[in-house]
Amino acid sequence: MRLLWVKSSRLVAVLITSLMVFVITGCGSDRIPKDILAPFSQATSETADLFYIVFWIAVVIFILVEGLLVFFVFRYQRRTQDEHPEQYHGNTRLEVTWTLIPAVILAVVFALTIRTMGSTGPSTPPPGTGVPIKVEGHQWWWEIQYDSGNVLTASELHMPTGQVMNVSLDSVDVIHSFWVPSLMGKTDTVPTHDNKTWILANVPGVYDGQCAEFCGTQHANMMFRVIVQNPPDYQQWLQGQQAPPVEPAAGSLAAQGKAVITDPANRCITCHAIKGTTAVGITGPNLTHFATRGCFAGCKFENNHDNLTKWLTNPEAMKPGNLMAQVLRAQNVQLTPDQVNALTAYLESLK
Ligand code: CUA
């Protein structure tokens, strides 16, 4: 008994500690977590409301049914060996009642669900003109296209407050699902099939998004961020993205990095594009303004010097199965520490 007590106290201590670590590290930033019950938009508020209505109806039914069950078990249990229950054959009034009540409850839940689907569903955006963007799923990262494809970015979707984003969804490989739990519901991205959805947010902030359809080894690490900004900030960001990046100073480490990335032998330009350079690949993330992004590789990593260095040295170890590691291995490319250092400096200059 005492051993059990010690063991369970230890378990509780471990649970509390891990919870604290999670709270401090996982939710310590200013990011709004993936939580459908912490709604930050009209659409998710309505969805959460519907959840609570159905939840509380279920709670009342559960208590009623289980309560009656327990009551009958005790109230009508056999008390003597020769005691027999009274025999019944059908009770029309009772049967009609227990059919009608659930039917009415289900009809109410159905009506509320249809109403919520109508106002929050992907095919019914709020009226008015929206900003058209395209989101493309890749194993395992997201590409976001603005301005008819003139601006290509990855992992971070910027949008202004108070304006509907009309999102056209596509995938280059398998089925993914685009989802920002605190802003909007899921919509699948299906190869060769153009799906549509929309996002409307009024509170500036950084919202976590997630691929919600199993799509391979790194499905869980196919994340993204939605950065909701005041319209002037959004416009400033968009203009920055439309311009080519600043050219690194001649002879600088970043300039050496540019030479590394544009050297065809290193294969970077087969997949990546950087405006104003010979890098025009389309299968990997567009790197034109890489340094303006807070995360990379499906938001698995914060965009910092240390992570970039590790990534360029050994992408397979960082995110097993990713396409870049496969291409480099197939082409027998391994960057030297000096090349990695220069390349990191160049990527950090791409503002
Ligand atoms: Cu993409 Cu799961």
Boltz pocket constraint, residues with backbone or C-beta under 6 A from the ligand:
constraints:
  - pocket:
      binder: B
      contacts: [[A, 137], [A, 138], [A, 140], [A, 175], [A, 176], [A, 177], [A, 211], [A, 212], [A, 213], [A, 214], [A, 215], [A, 216], [A, 218], [A, 219], [A, 220], [A, 222]]
      max_distance: 6.0
